[in-house]
């Protein structure tokens, strides 16, 4: 069980519906899943079956139209968005939508694929998971790129506490339901004075269930870095499941969300990303120009 606690680990499954075309960096993404062997991923997609898929990743092939019909039936609303990006809005609903798939897991999660994982168990330790029911890697909102939630009826249906959730989900327009409306279930006093927020942390039953701690997974996103400055890493290093960067020494990170960098990756970098040589690769780097094999 590597360096993790020699006890039975809480089981975790991350559910991701994704439709269209796999991004060119997915071979690297799959490899970082492979090194988190005691965590599972389930994808619902029409992108095709990837080669060299890790055993802890399950891909369920389904058309976008059929998946939308499934959501409509489960929620008893009309869900037929024209753009698959709308699926970001149903992230907090995935535990409820896929409760049968998740029935044997202690925690479920949602997230994005424009990232690579470090050692997730080194961050989401047994001691940490025992304390709360929801884990956001941002301090002031739900982290849409990765969030873990305890697999209980209460937490699977927490989205229903959002007033008018049916209309927000049924709308064809993206509502940022995960990071805005769903965040407010737990952070009702986010914009209140510090004393009010402190009291809420002691008294608010929903806030007490949740952890909101900045994990510094998304650099260049207009928030101060660990040292309080706006100097962000310029290179990230993934080595046999460990994720570090060029300015924070040996500090490990649970994942790196390259939301900003990917916008500048051109055709040349994209061609390099498709190489199958990354399977069983021990080390690779990520910069604002793309991925570099070592």
DOTOR-768291 format. One record per residue (C-alpha): x, y, z. Coordinates in pm, whole numbers, plus 50000, padded with zeros to 5 digits. Layout:
BEGIN
REC      px      py      pz
REC       X       Y       Z
...
//
This chain:
BEGIN
REC      px      py      pz
REC   50000   50000   50000
REC   50308   50224   49940
REC   50344   50490   50209
REC   49977   50516   50294
REC   49829   50398   50623
REC   49833   50022   50659
REC   49461   50013   50730
REC   49153   49982   50516
REC   49125   50299   50312
REC   48800   50480   50248
REC   48694   50387   49896
REC   48670   50676   49649
REC   48515   50697   49303
REC   48530   51007   49082
REC   48251   51037   48824
REC   48311   51242   48508
REC   48070   51274   48212
REC   48264   51407   47913
REC   48151   51431   47552
REC   48311   51542   47227
REC   48677   51451   47176
REC   48945   51349   47423
REC   49200   51630   47471
REC   49548   51553   47342
REC   49697   51540   47693
REC   49477   51251   47808
REC   49757   50987   47794
REC   49930   51184   48070
REC   49606   51218   48264
REC   49545   50840   48249
REC   49899   50775   48369
REC   49846   50992   48677
REC   49528   50798   48747
REC   49726   50475   48721
REC   49954   50584   49005
REC   49648   50644   49227
REC   49566   50276   49203
REC   49338   50267   49511
REC   49106   50536   49372
REC   48856   50470   49092
REC   48734   50684   48804
REC   48421   50631   48593
REC   48373   50822   48269
REC   48051   50849   48068
REC   48152   50950   47718
REC   48119   50929   47341
REC   48492   50996   47289
REC   48580   50632   47229
REC   48773   50376   47432
REC   49128   50496   47507
REC   49428   50269   47463
REC   49631   50158   47764
REC   49356   50250   48006
REC   49452   50191   48373
REC   49259   49917   48551
REC   49119   50169   48802
REC   48954   50373   48524
REC   48622   50262   48375
REC   48490   50414   48053
REC   48119   50371   47981
REC   48036   50454   47621
REC   47706   50638   47573
REC   47584   50905   47333
REC   47540   51259   47455
REC   47168   51247   47372
REC   47120   50925   47567
REC   47309   51061   47866
REC   47092   51373   47868
REC   46783   51152   47856
REC   46915   50957   48153
REC   46959   51282   48349
REC   46611   51398   48250
REC   46450   51075   48371
REC   46641   51067   48698
REC   46565   51431   48785
REC   46218   51441   48627
REC   46308   51759   48439
REC   46383   51836   48076
REC   46760   51830   48038
REC   46877   51870   47679
REC   47148   52140   47667
REC   47287   52228   47326
REC   47644   52248   47458
REC   47803   51962   47660
REC   47982   52225   47871
REC   47651   52255   48052
REC   47736   51922   48217
REC   47955   52120   48458
REC   47630   52229   48623
REC   47537   51874   48720
REC   47863   51793   48898
REC   47705   51825   49248
REC   47422   51598   49129
REC   47644   51312   49008
REC   47630   51125   49338
REC   47252   51119   49313
REC   47241   51048   48940
REC   47485   50758   48964
REC   47399   50627   49309
REC   47377   50269   49177
REC   47728   50288   49031
REC   47854   50437   49359
REC   47674   50215   49608
REC   47991   50038   49728
REC   48199   50354   49779
REC   48255   50564   50090
REC   48319   50885   49893
REC   48238   51008   49547
REC   48383   51300   49364
REC   48352   51518   49059
REC   48615   51703   48863
REC   48774   51818   48540
REC   49024   51662   48302
REC   49249   51960   48233
REC   49470   51850   48518
REC   49713   51586   48633
REC   49700   51413   48970
REC   49971   51384   49226
REC   49943   51147   49522
REC   49578   51202   49614
REC   49594   50979   49921
REC   49881   51185   50062
REC   49640   51480   50065
REC   49305   51309   50132
REC   49433   51104   50423
REC   49217   50878   50637
REC   49242   51128   50923
REC   49127   51410   50696
REC   48839   51216   50544
REC   48713   51119   50890
REC   48647   51481   50988
REC   48415   51617   50719
REC   48161   51521   50453
REC   48272   51754   50172
REC   48624   51852   50072
REC   48689   52153   49850
REC   49042   52246   49748
REC   48948   52614   49737
REC   48906   52830   50047
REC   48608   53035   49930
REC   48404   52812   49699
REC   48345   52459   49580
REC   48635   52349   49361
REC   48474   52231   49039
REC   48799   52074   48918
REC   48804   51828   49210
REC   48571   51787   49506
REC   48514   51482   49727
REC   48182   51415   49902
REC   48081   51150   50152
REC   47848   50895   49997
REC   47541   50941   50216
REC   47183   51017   50120
REC   47213   51359   50283
REC   47519   51455   50080
REC   47400   51298   49754
REC   47088   51513   49775
REC   47247   51830   49917
REC   47197   52002   49579
REC   46824   52003   49648
REC   46882   52269   49914
REC   46945   52518   49631
REC   46624   52712   49578
REC   46501   52668   49220
REC   46763   52406   49136
REC   46535   52246   48877
REC   46518   52562   48666
REC   46892   52623   48697
REC   46975   52271   48582
REC   46712   52264   48307
REC   46830   52597   48162
REC   47023   52563   47838
REC   47274   52818   47968
REC   47569   52726   48187
REC   47496   52853   48540
REC   47821   52761   48721
REC   47589   52570   48954
REC   47877   52380   49117
REC   48093   52675   49217
REC   47817   52933   49279
REC   47475   52801   49385
REC   47604   52477   49539
REC   47881   52662   49723
REC   47616   52870   49899
REC   47464   52560   50058
REC   47779   52546   50272
REC   47909   52903   50256
REC   47599   53107   50325
REC   47806   53372   50504
REC   48102   53386   50265
REC   48076   53761   50217
REC   47987   53847   50576
REC   48228   54013   50822
REC   48501   53789   50963
REC   48332   53750   51303
REC   48007   53634   51141
REC   48201   53382   50933
REC   48378   53260   51246
REC   48048   53209   51428
REC   47904   53036   51121
REC   48197   52795   51128
REC   48095   52697   51481
REC   47718   52696   51438
REC   47613   52646   51074
REC   47542   52271   51041
REC   47624   52263   50669
REC   47945   52459   50695
REC   48054   52231   50980
REC   48024   51936   50740
REC   48263   52087   50485
REC   48632   52165   50449
REC   48731   52467   50242
REC   49111   52483   50231
REC   49319   52627   49949
REC   49535   52349   49807
REC   49705   52575   49551
REC   49620   52346   49264
REC   49540   52621   49012
REC   49821   52873   48964
REC   49788   53190   48756
REC   49424   53217   48864
REC   49441   53564   49023
REC   49482   53444   49380
REC   49796   53490   49588
REC   50032   53193   49595
REC   50148   53008   49907
REC   50399   53277   50005
REC   50145   53557   49963
REC   50299   53687   49642
REC   50172   53650   49288
REC   50483   53465   49176
REC   50355   53135   49037
REC   50542   52816   48944
REC   50681   52804   48591
REC   50737   52428   48584
REC   50560   52132   48741
REC   50725   51793   48784
REC   50539   51463   48801
REC   50760   51176   48916
REC   50620   50831   48990
REC   50300   50978   49131
REC   50459   51269   49320
REC   50375   51621   49203
REC   50600   51917   49285
REC   50699   52245   49121
REC   51001   52468   49074
REC   50939   52714   49359
REC   50794   52517   49650
REC   51073   52271   49721
REC   50960   51922   49821
REC   50602   52025   49892
REC   50366   51782   49720
REC   50040   51887   49561
REC   49726   51674   49514
REC   49689   51787   49153
REC   49780   52060   48906
REC   49496   52226   48719
REC   49649   52376   48404
REC   49338   52573   48311
REC   49540   52885   48221
REC   49839   52724   48049
REC   49638   52505   47813
REC   49507   52814   47634
REC   49855   52884   47494
REC   49943   52528   47388
REC   49981   52526   47011
REC   49974   52259   46741
REC   50339   52160   46785
REC   50292   52083   47153
REC   49970   51900   47081
REC   50143   51667   46835
REC   50404   51583   47099
REC   50133   51500   47352
REC   49992   51220   47140
REC   50304   51004   47173
REC   50230   50662   47321
REC   50575   50657   47483
REC   50438   50806   47804
REC   50308   50466   47920
REC   50515   50361   48221
REC   50699   50692   48208
REC   50866   50775   48540
REC   50898   51152   48501
REC   50747   51429   48292
REC   50735   51807   48315
REC   50457   52058   48244
REC   50531   52415   48142
REC   50332   52689   47973
REC   50445   52530   47643
REC   50303   52185   47719
REC   50432   51848   47837
REC   50794   51738   47826
REC   50900   51373   47863
REC   51211   51304   48071
//
